[in-house]
Amino acid sequence: MGKFRRKDQQSVQEELWLRPQELVRGPQDGFYSKLNGVLAKLGFTESVHRHCAPYYKTGTSGGGRPPVDPAVMFKMLVVGFLEGLGSERGIASRCADSLTIRRFLGYSLTEPTPEHSSFTVFRQRLPQEVFDAVHLEVLKGLKAHGLLKGRHLGVDSSVIEANASLSGLVSRNTEESYREYVRGLAQQAGVDADDAAAVARFDRKREGRRTSNQEWYNPDDPDAKIGRTKHGACDMVHKPEHIVDLESGAIVSAEVRPGDAGDTAGLSSRVIEAVETVEDLHGAEPSDEDRERRVQSLTGDKGFHDAVALAVIQHEAGVRTVIGDPNASRRRLDRLEPELRTAVQNAARAVQSKSGKRLLKLRGEKIERGFAHVLDCGDLRRTTLRGLVRINKRYLCGIIAFNLSLIMRKLTGWGTPRQTAAAAKALWRALIRLMHGLFDLLKRGSSLKSAALENILIYWCSPSRWSCGPVFPVAARFSTGS
């Protein structure tokens, strides 16, 4: 047997009978245990079952295995956000090998967790309305914890990379691939069409080079559009848009739109829908007057400035718009209709006011932070799905997880398990730094009457005893707020 007791499968004898009480269960007071308690208070599982019940058959009389609990699927996608896993295979693997996450999902050690293919069936079975309803249930939880005021909303958009390639573009008119099109042009210009490197150099330098969404598309994902990524590279992209509560950072509404869609296209309808959602969450209270609106302002950057959209938002929703005019220096107000002129002037005054400047600062802080957490930390910057219908369902699950992390941050101080681990490591390193400081004071000649006490302090405060890397705390990347 040797000096050490081996723990591999070759030397360990398997038990014939094993009681459930003898199974290892992992820590009982971790982040996921607290999150499970929060979801239980929100009635998350019951709400999901209520919304999903019309789309599942009762019993198994028709044959086949029983369906996976939809609440479990939502929880697994929440785990993907909290662990920074964008791949559904990675999510399924992580849920299968973690004791803590197994308990969070309600699975014992002997039960197999859902495979990655279950996510595809889950999305195909449930319509977008069910995902919106679950998102609304989480918004109710935010309001119950005082994290959804809804008085000041902000809107902004970002970019996510599509699961499509520029090399797969084909012409909308002739169905000719982009590569064949460029090879034909190169051959006409006297370039060797069989030399791929020479053709690529020709394509980069040729005059009149233009790749538009009106002429080209990718048949693998027709919803993907040609555009600029976050780093400025040309690629196939989609455009997610958030409408956020500027006081708490909670995401009220989110939608993934085509990559070439303008920010102002349909803006008024999306804003009015978000305003109605906030007002429905608050409900009618006796102390509220009918003329007063819960949503007081909408803040956005200059890309969302449109005279018609501003007029609709101000008059129909009764919301103050804090959106700068990119063409203010050359805009002819006298050529606008009276309603549009008034809307543009109201927006300009709001931007120049003290409260408007404060809201613009909050917009840059809260909205950009939400995008960073959902897209970068949640690993949704590049989607693995195709089609806006599927992408919107998957993306909204990331929004649900982000809003849940806001509740966890308020209740526990940490929004994700990774932030919890980073905070514990920072505290430990701070204690080590304190030990180093005490040791330095002892070395400088602190007079102690007892030599024995001095030896004990030197022993416990010695840097060699507590050394474990740098003493300065490392900034946590995965925080939910500052």
N, C-alpha and C positions, 0 to 999 in steps of 0.2 A: 504493500500500500504506500510505502514511502513515508517521508517526513510529514507531508501535508495531507489533509483529507480532501480528496477531489470532489468537486461539485458538478461535474458534467454528467450527461445522461448515461455515460458508459459505466460509471461507478455507483450511481444512486439507484437504489431499488425502488420501483414504483409501488405505491400503496394500492391495495386491491379495493379497499373501502375508505372513503374520506368524508367526514362529517362537514356540513357547511360551516359550523362554528370554528373549524380548524383552518379555514381558508384565510389567506392574508388579505386584508381589506385596505391597507394604506392609511394615511392620516385622515382624521375625522373633522378637523377644524380648518381645512385649507380654503383657498379662494373659491373653488367650485362648490364646496359644501355651503358656503355663505350665499353664493349665487343661486343655488337650488332653493334655499330658504326664501330669497327674494322672489323667485318665480312662483313659489308656492303661495306667497302672500298676494301676488298679482293674479292668481288663478290662471296661470299661463297654460297649463296642460288642458284644463277644462275648456278654456276659450278656444284653443286650437282644435280640440275635438268637436266643439260645437260648429265651428266654421267649416271643418273638413268632412263632417258626417255625410252631407248629401253626395259626396263624390266617392264614397266607399260602400261596398256591399255589406249587408249584415250576414254574419256566419260564413261558413266555408262550404255550403252545399253545392256550389258550382264547381268545386274542385280547385286544386292549386293550394299553395301555401298561404297562410294568413298574411295580410299586408303589414308592413312596418308601421309602427306608431308614428303618425305625422309629427307629434310633439318631439319625438326623438330626432327626427330629421332636422327640424328647426334648431334643436339644441346642438346637433353635430355641426351645423353651419355656423352657429354662434362660437363653438369651439374653434372652428377654422379661423375666424376673425381674431379671437383672443390669443391663439397660438401663432398667428401670422402665416397661415397655410392657405394659399390660393388654390392648390391642386386638390381635387376631390379624392383622388387616390391617397394623397398625404393625410387628409382629414380622416378617412376611414382607417388608415394604418395607425394614426395617433390614437384614435378612440379605441382601437383593439388592444393596444399594448400598455395602456395607462390604467392602473387600478382606480385612481381618483376620478378620471373621466368616466370610467365604467359605472362607478357609483352615481355620478352626476346624471348619466343617461338612464340609470335604473337597471343595469345589466350585472349579473353575477359573474364570477370568474369562469364558470363553466358554460355560459351562454355566448354564442357567436354574435358579435355586433354587426350591424348592416354593412354590406360591401359598397364599393363606390358606385356600382351600377344602380343601386337603389336611389341615388340622387336623380338620375335621369328619369326613372319611373315617377318619382315624386314630382318633378317639374311638369312632366307630361300630363299627370293626372289632375293637378290642381290648376285652376285658372288664376289670372293676375289678381282678381278680386279677393281671393283668399289671402294672398300675401299682403295686400293692402289692409285687410281686416286685422291680421295679426300685428302689422305695424301700428294700426290704430290702438290696439290693446296695450302695446308698449307705451304709446304716447299717453294713454290714460294713467299708466304707472308713473310716468314722468310728472304728470300734473299732480298726482297724489303725493309725490315727494317734493313738490314745490320747485320742480326743475323745468316747468313749461309755463312761462308767463304769457308769451305770445303778443306782447305789446309792440315790440319792434322786431320786424323780420328783415332778413338780408338774403340776397340771391346772388349766386355766382355759379360758374361752370368751370370744368376742368377737362382733361383729356385722358382716355384710357386706350391702350393699344388693342387692336382687334386681332382675332385669331385668323388672320389672312395676310397674304404676302403681296407685295407690289409685283413680284415676278409672275404672279398668276393673273394679271390683268388681261382682259380681252375687250375688244371694241364692241360698243353697243350696236353699231350698225352692221359690221361685217363679221363679227365673232372671231376676228383675227387676233391672235395673241400679241401682246406688246413686244415680245422678243422677235417674233417673225416680222412685225411691222418695222422695228429698228434695223433688223438685218437687211430688209429690202431697201431702206434708205441708205444704209452703209454701202450696199453693193452698187447703188446708183452713184454714190460719191466716190467710187473707186477704192473702197476699203475692203479687205479680205473678209467676207462674211463668215468664213469658217473659223476665224480667230476671235474667240470670245472676248479676250482682253481688248483687242483693237476695236471691236464693236462697242464695248462698254465705254471706252475713251471717246469714241465718236459720239455716242449718245449724250455724254456729259457736256460736250463742247459744241454740239450742233446748234445752229441758229433756229430760233422759233420753237425751242423745246418747251412743250407745255403739256401737262397731264391733268386733265380736268375730269371731274366726276360726271359731267354731261356726256363725255365721249367714252370713258373707260369704267369698267366695274370688275369686281372679282366674283366669278360664279360660285365659289365656295361659300362666300358670305356676301350676298348682294347688299345687305344693310351697312357693311363697312364702307367708309369713305376715305378718299385720299386727303391727308392733312398733315399737320405738324404735331409731333409728339411733345411731351413736356420738355425734352432736351433740344428741341428744334429740328430734329431729323424728320424727313418726309417718310410717312408710313401710312398704313391703313388704321383708322382711328374711329372711336365713338366719343360722344360728348356727354358726360354726366352733369346734371344740374341739381344743386341743393338749394332749398329754401329753409333758412335756419333761424331759430330764436336767438337773437343777438345778446340776450341777457344771460342765457345759460349754455349756449352752444348746441342745444338739442336740434336735431334735424327733423323738421316738420314734414317736409316733402322731398322726394328724390326721384329723378327720372333719368334714364340713359337715352339720349337723343342721337340722331344721325350726326356724324362728324362734321358735315358741311352745313348743318342747320344754323341759322342766325339766332343770336341771343334774344332778339326781340320778336321772333316769329312765335305767335301764340302765347306771348308772355302774360298778357292780361288774364287769359283764361286760367293759366296755371296759378297765378297769384290769387285770383278770386277763389279758386278751389282750396288753396292753402288757408286763406282767411276764413272760409266757411268751416274748414276742419278745426281750426283753433276755437272758433266761436261755438261750434257744436260740443267741443270738449269741455268748455267752461259752462255752457248751458245758460239758461235765463235765471237771474237772481233778482229778488225783489228790490235790492238796493241799486240796481243798474237802471239807468234811464234809456229809453228807446233810441234817443239821438246819439248816445255815446257808443263808440266802437271799441272793442277790446284791442284789435290790431290798430295801432296808431300810425305806424310808418313802415315803409319798405325802402331798404337801402341797397344800392347796387353800384357797380362801376360804370364808366362811360359807355361801355359796349351795350348796355341795356337801355340806352336812351332812345326813345321813339315817341314822337309827339302824340300819335294816336293811342299807343299803349298807355302812356302817362295819363291821358285824358280819361280813358276807360277806368283805370285803376283809381284815380282820384274821385271820379263821379259815382261809379257803380259800387266800388268797395269802400269809399269814404276813407281812403288811406293816403297819408302824406308820403310823397315820393322824394327820396333823397338820392337823386341820380344826376351826375354831372353831364353837361352837354359837350361832346367833343367838337362840335361845330359852332360853339357860342360866338366866336369872333366874326364869323361870316354868315350867320343865320339872319334871314330877313323876316323878322316877326310880323311886319306889316303885310306879308303875303300869306300868313296863316289865318285860318278861320278863328273867330273869337274864342271858341272853347279850347282849341289847340294852343292858341297864344297864351291863354291863361294858365293852362297846364304846364307849358314850358317855363313860364315866368315863376310859377309856384315852386317848381323843381329847382330852378336856379337860386331862388331865395333860401330854400331849405339847405342847399349845399353850402352857402355862405354863412349860415347861422352857426352859433356856438353849438347847439344841440346836433345839427347836421354833421359838423366836423367830428363830434364825439361818436356819432353813429358810424361814420365812415371809418374811423379808427377801429371800432368794434368789428366792423365787417371784415377788415383785413385780418383781425386776430381770430375771431371765432370761426369764420367760414374756412379760411385757409387751414386752420388746425383740424377741422373736421375732414377736409380732403386728405390731409397728410395721414391721419389715422386710418381712414377707410381705404385709401388707395395704396399708400406706401406701407404702413405698419400692418394693415389687414391683407396685404398682398393681392389687391384687386386692381393694380395699375395695368396689368395685362390680363385680359379675359381668355379663358380656355373654351368658351362657348361661342356659338355662332347664331346669329339672329337676335334682333332686339327684344323679342318676346322672352326668350330664355335668359338673355343677359339681364333684363330688368328684374326678373324673379330672383336671380342669384344676387344681384346688386342690392336689392331691397333687404335681403337677409343680412348683408353686411351692415346696412343702416340700422336694422333692429338690434344687432349685436353692439353697435356703437352707442345707441341710446341706453341699452342695458348697462354698458360700462360706465356711463355717467351716473346712473343710480348707485352702482357699486362704489364709485369714487366718493360719492357723498356719504355713504353709509360706513365704508371701511377705510377710506383714504387712498385706495388704489383701484384703478379701473381695469387692470388686466393682471393675470397671474405673473406675467413677466415683469411688470412694474413692481409687484409685491416682492419678487425675488431680488430685483435691483435695489429696492429700498432696504431690504434686510442686509444685503451686502454692503451698502453704503453705511448703515448704522454700525455694522461690525468693523469696518475700516475706520470709522470715526473713533470707536472705542480703542482700537489699536493705536491710533494717533495719540489719544490721550495717554495711553500707557507709555508711549515713547517720550511724551513730554514729562511725565512723572520721573522716568528714568534719567532724563537729562538734568532735572532738578537735583536728583540724588547725587549724580556725578559731580555737580558743581560744589558739593561740600555742605549739604544740609547737615547740621549738627544734631545727632541723635544720641540720647543718653544710653540707649541699649544697643549694643553691637548686634545682638541677635535679631532685634527688630529691623535693623538696617539691612542685614543679610536677607531677611524674608522679603522686604520690599524690593530689594535689588533682584531677587530671584523671580518675583511675580511680574515686575515691570521691565524685565530685560527684553530688548527688541528681538534677540535671537529666539526667545521663547514664543513670541507672538507674531513673528514676521510671516506675512502671507501676501506679499505683493505691495503695490503702492498704497500709501496711507490716505491718499486723497480720493473721495468718492467719485466714481465714474458716472457721468450724466446718463440717466436712463433714457433710451430712445423711445421706449414704448409707453410713455406716460399719457394719461388722459387728462390733459390740462396742465397748467404750470403751477 
